[in-house]
Each structure stands twice: as structure tokens, then as C-alpha cells.
Amino acid sequence: MNADETAIYKFLQGYPGVFVSVTEISRRMGARRKFDEDRTWARPILRRMDLDGLLESNEVGEYRLRQKTGEPLPSKKPWASRAFPLAIPR
């Protein structure tokens, strides 16, 4: 993988199981000037990564890291403070 592909891969690791738009990836990964010149500069890179089997896309054209078959999507645990118990004993 080249530098752009590695950076995109690491960026998408922060969003496990979530599809991210091409525009959002282009905005977050590139310099401001690069994004201003072409808002979808990452599209060819993402398409190549999709063909290589690193990413998967949905019908809208958003991308995420390829999920292994049978692997459940990560679930976020609800935040709970230890200072206040969830159930008040009576």
C-alpha cells in the first residue's frame, strides 16, 4: 500500500463497521488545498482498495473496512458513572 492508502486505512480503523462518504474521507485526509481543488480526490484510491479487497462499499458509494464473515459489528458500551449506581438498593 502506498502512503495515501495507508492513511485512509488507518483513518477508517477509527470508524469500525461504519460507512464513510468519499467527501468526508477526502476532507479529513487531504490538505486543505487538495480538498479545495477536488472534493473527491480519494475516490480512485478507495475504488482500488475496494477491488483489492481491503474495503467494501454500499449502494450509495460510501466505504468502510471489509468485515470478516461471521464477525459481529462492534457495539459501543453505554457509559455509566461509577459515582451513581444504575439501580438504587432498597
CORCORDA-V950495 format. One record per residue. N is the residue number from 0. RES is the residue in one small letter. SS is DSSP state (helix for helix, strand for strand, loop for the rest). Layout:
# CORCORDA-V950495
n: <N:N>
res: <RES:RES>
ss: <SS:SS>
This chain:
# CORCORDA-V950495
n: <0:1:2:3:4:5:6:7:8:9:10:11:12:13:14:15:16:17:18:19:20:21:22:23:24:25:26:27:28:29:30:31:32:33:34:35:36:37:38:39:40:41:42:43:44:45:46:47:48:49:50:51:52:53:54:55:56:57:58:59:60:61:62:63:64:65:66:67:68:69:70:71:72:73:74:75:76:77:78:79:80:81:82:83:84:85:86:87:88:89>
res: <m:n:a:d:e:t:a:i:y:k:f:l:q:g:y:p:g:v:f:v:s:v:t:e:i:s:r:r:m:g:a:r:r:k:f:d:e:d:r:t:w:a:r:p:i:l:r:r:m:d:l:d:g:l:l:e:s:n:e:v:g:e:y:r:l:r:q:k:t:g:e:p:l:p:s:k:k:p:w:a:s:r:a:f:p:l:a:i:p:r>
ss: <loop:loop:helix:helix:helix:helix:helix:helix:helix:helix:helix:helix:helix:loop:loop:loop:loop:loop:loop:strand:loop:helix:helix:helix:helix:helix:helix:helix:helix:loop:loop:helix:helix:helix:helix:helix:helix:loop:loop:loop:loop:loop:helix:helix:helix:helix:helix:helix:helix:helix:helix:loop:loop:loop:strand:strand:strand:loop:loop:loop:loop:loop:strand:strand:strand:loop:loop:loop:loop:loop:loop:loop:loop:loop:loop:loop:loop:loop:loop:loop:loop:loop:loop:loop:loop:loop:loop:loop:loop:loop>
